[in-house]
Amino acid sequence: MRSSNFVVRDYILFETCIAIIINIGLALVFAILAFHGETRVQLFGRHGLIFDAIPQTFMGTLMTVFAVLMIAGSRLRRGKCGEARSGHRILHVFGIAIFMAIASTFICVGLAALILPRVDAGGMDYNVMLVFKCVYSAVLAMIITPSALLTVLYRPK
């Protein structure tokens, strides 16, 4: 029989992998829509990569956190991933999602604005930008998903 720590760890890994795939897919779709036809993507400005990262980070985090917390809450109530504790109400889940979305947007976009100009100040090749968006989305999901799940799975009794 597997211990509950294995079940929780496997569940967090499973949800994180799903979030990575979804975030990468959405990032690619919106990057292609936003920057289609450009050979180089500027870093700053209204049509720049940093400006584009603001809604991507906010909405990606908001949707990821909200979805995984709602799913985890349901699984907890059914006893599928650990012992059920007092459940989150939908407004509480939305509050956590909003807080994490705002925090991750400031932190991640801020870091990107500091790091990207040092990598390539003149902008980014279109294909390199697509790879960057995939990596950025995957890293964001790897940080956000486990953090969100830990708020519901490891609450004190």
N, C-alpha and C positions, 0 to 999 in steps of 0.2 A: 504494500500500500504506500502511496506517495504521501509525503507530509504536505501540510497546507502551504508551507513556504515554497515548495516546488510548484504547486498548483498556481500560486500567486505569481511567482517568477515567470512561469510559462505563459500565463495569461497576459502579463505585461509585455513580454516579448512578442506574443501573437498580435496584440493590439498595436504595438509599435510598428511591426512590419506592415500591417494593413495601412496604418497612417502614413508611413513612408511612401508606399505605392500610390495612395490617393493624392498625397501632397505633390509628388513628382508629376503625376498625370495632369493635375490641375495647373501646376506651374508651367508645364510645357504648353498646354493649350493656350493659356493666357499670354505667355511670352510670345508665342507665334502670332497670336492675334494683335498684340500691342506693337511688336517690332518687325512684322513681316515686311520683306522688301528692303530692309536696311542691311548694309554690309558691315557697318560699325555702329555700335550702340554707345551713346554718350553716357557717362556716369552720372552727371548732375543735370539739372534743368527739368522742365516740365515733362519731357519725354525721355528722361534719363533712367538708368537702371536703379539708382538709389530711390528716386521718387516712386518708381514702380514697386520697389520692395516694401513700401509702407502698407498699401492695401493687401499685398500678398501675405505679409507677415501677420497683419492684424486678422484678416479673414481666415487664413490658414489655421492660426492658433485658436481663434474663436470657434470655428467649426470642429476642429479636432477635439478640443477640450470638452465642448458641449456634448458631442457625440459619444466620446469614450466614457464620460461620467454618467450619461444616461444609460448606456449599455451596461457599464459596470454596476450601477445601482440596481438594474433589473436582474443581473446575474447574481448579485449578492442576496437579493430578496428571495431568489429561487434556490439559493444555497449552492450555486455552481462554481464559485471561486472564493471560498472562504466563508467565515462566519458573518451572518448579517448583523449589522449594527443599526442604529437609528438612521433612517434613510435621508438623503438630501432631498429637499423640496426643489421644484423646478427653478424657482427664483434664486435659490442658493447656488444651484449648478450654473445658472446663467451669470450670477455675480462672480463666481470663480472664473468662468470663461472670459468675462469682460476684463477682470483684473489681470489674468495671465496674458490676454491679448495685448492690452496696453503695455504691460511690463516687457513682454517679448519684443514688441514693436520698437520701443525706445532702445532697448539693449541691443537687439540684433541689427536693426537698421543703423544705429549709431556705430556699432563695430564695423559694419560693412562700409559706412561712409569714411571711417578712419583707415581701413585696410585697403580697399579697392584702389584709391588713387596712388598708393605706393606700389601696387602691382602693375597698373597700366593707366597712367594719368590721362592719356589721349582717348580713352574709350575702350570698348571691348569688341572684338570680332563677333559677328552674329552667332557662329557655331560655339565659340568659347562662352558667350553669354548663355546659350542654352544649357551647356554643361554646368556653368555656375549656378543657374536657376535650379537645376536638378540636385546638385550637391547642397545648396542652401536649403532647399525644401526638405531633403533627407535629414540633414543635421537638425533643422528646426523640429521635425517630427520626433527625432531621437531624444531630444531634450524635453519637449513639451509633453508628449504622450505619457512617459513614465512618471513625470512630475505630477501630472493631473491625476493619474490613476492612484498614485500614492496618497493623494488627499482623501480618497474614499476607501482605499483598501487597508491602510494602516492608521486609521484613526484610533485614538485611545478609547477604551471601553467605558 
